Amino acid sequence: NEQYEKCVAADVCPPPFNPDWGTDDFWANYDTHPVTQVTWEQAATYAEWAGGRLPTEAEWEKAARGTDGRRYPWGDTTPTTQRLNYNREIGDTQPVGSYPDGASPYGALDMAGNVWEWVADWYGKDFYATSPRANPTGPEEGERRVLRGGAYDSILYNVGAYFREGAEMTHRSDSYGFRVVRDVAPE
């Protein structure tokens, strides 16, 4: 939230929307939490403003699962609240990085639970049945964008690193957020 607030202050990003929140109270009390209530376009706008982009679905999944096809970012061990925020066991989003025991093989945090993460790809229910195996980029067009990772209110099945969901680009939720990635030059 604190980082997204800077984009709002720069008049680049519109504020997240929830009629139940007072904006001052929201920024002050949730500054280290992931921003939520943003559309796919708001997420993409912020990512560009921050010098990055939204990850592709394949990039997101590799960051979460590594190369060994694990079920969850930390491995195949059943989830607990020591590793992620899910199933309303804590009740709301938690500050970014609160679950180091849930880190992925690459050290990425919060890849399961806390908030669903918008990714760059269009959603195609059966797209991966016929897509290339190496770094597929999703359908060329669609009506919905992909969300990954599950959220604080997700059931166990939805927090698996393999699970994917689609939502309309204009949809907002208190459980939808995003992460930004940056390209690095090959060595």
Summary of the structure (lengths in Angstrom):
residues: 187
radius of gyration: 15.9
end to end distance: 33.3
largest distance: 48.4
contacts: 567
relative contact order: 0.21
helix: 24%
strand: 13%
